[in-house]
């Protein structure tokens, strides 16, 4: 997919609402009712579709770990360890 920069001006309306221009909605395949993620970072506001947010998270994990392999196993092992510690704490009370 080839990315291009699309610049549109929008007006902040009542209750902080904005309307994404039709050209932007069309470019990203956004439909009424789609959930978007709003990120405030480094003095910028980013609006991402859920698909874009998941891809950004996936890329960030790969940057940090080198791959996604074993991630679920690590997560489950951490949760099991937390549960074991909580159970031990409950037994000592």
C-alpha positions as CSV (number, residue, x, y, z in Angstrom):
1,X,0.0,0.0,0.0
2,X,1.3,3.4,-0.9
3,X,0.8,6.1,1.8
4,X,0.2,9.7,1.0
5,X,-0.2,12.7,3.2
6,X,-3.8,13.9,3.3
7,X,-4.3,17.3,5.0
8,X,-7.8,18.5,5.8
9,X,-9.0,21.1,8.2
10,X,-11.8,20.2,10.6
11,X,-13.6,22.3,13.2
12,X,-13.9,21.2,16.8
13,X,-17.6,21.1,17.6
14,X,-19.8,20.7,20.6
15,X,-18.6,18.2,23.2
16,X,-15.2,18.1,21.4
17,X,-16.6,16.4,18.4
18,X,-14.9,16.4,15.0
19,X,-16.1,15.1,11.7
20,X,-13.6,13.2,9.6
21,X,-13.7,14.4,6.0
22,X,-15.2,11.9,3.5
23,X,-11.9,11.7,1.7
24,X,-10.2,10.5,4.9
25,X,-13.0,8.0,5.7
26,X,-12.8,6.7,2.2
27,X,-9.0,6.4,2.2
28,X,-9.0,4.3,5.3
29,X,-12.3,2.4,4.7
30,X,-13.9,3.9,7.8
31,X,-17.6,3.4,8.3
32,X,-20.2,4.9,10.7
33,X,-19.9,3.1,14.1
34,X,-16.2,2.1,13.6
35,X,-14.2,2.5,16.8
36,X,-11.2,4.8,16.7
37,X,-8.3,5.1,19.1
38,X,-7.1,8.6,20.0
39,X,-3.5,8.9,21.1
40,X,-2.0,12.1,22.6
41,X,1.8,11.7,22.2
42,X,4.8,14.0,21.8
43,X,2.6,17.1,21.5
44,X,0.5,15.5,18.7
45,X,-2.9,13.9,18.5
46,X,-3.2,10.7,16.5
47,X,-6.5,9.1,15.5
48,X,-6.1,5.4,14.5
49,X,-8.6,2.8,13.4
50,X,-8.6,-0.3,15.6
51,X,-6.7,-2.1,12.8
52,X,-4.0,0.6,12.7
53,X,-3.7,0.6,16.5
54,X,-3.3,-3.1,16.6
55,X,-0.7,-3.0,13.8
56,X,1.2,-0.2,15.7
57,X,1.2,-2.3,18.9
58,X,2.3,-5.4,17.0
59,X,5.2,-3.4,15.4
60,X,6.2,-2.0,18.8
61,X,6.3,-5.4,20.3
62,X,8.4,-6.8,17.5
63,X,10.8,-3.8,17.8
64,X,11.3,-4.5,21.5
65,X,11.4,-8.3,21.4
66,X,12.5,-9.2,17.8
67,X,9.3,-11.3,17.2
68,X,5.9,-12.3,18.6
69,X,7.0,-15.9,19.1
70,X,6.5,-17.1,22.7
71,X,4.7,-13.9,23.7
72,X,1.4,-15.7,24.7
73,X,3.4,-18.3,26.7
74,X,5.3,-15.6,28.6
75,X,2.0,-13.7,29.3
76,X,0.3,-16.8,30.6
77,X,3.4,-17.8,32.7
78,X,3.3,-14.3,34.3
79,X,-0.4,-14.5,35.1
80,X,0.0,-18.0,36.6
81,X,2.9,-16.7,38.8
82,X,0.7,-13.7,39.9
83,X,-2.1,-16.0,40.8
84,X,0.2,-18.3,42.7
85,X,1.6,-15.4,44.7
86,X,-1.9,-14.0,45.5
87,X,-3.0,-17.5,46.7
88,X,0.1,-17.7,49.0
89,X,-0.7,-14.2,50.4
90,X,-4.3,-15.2,51.0
91,X,-3.2,-18.3,52.8
92,X,-0.8,-16.4,55.1
93,X,-3.5,-13.9,56.2
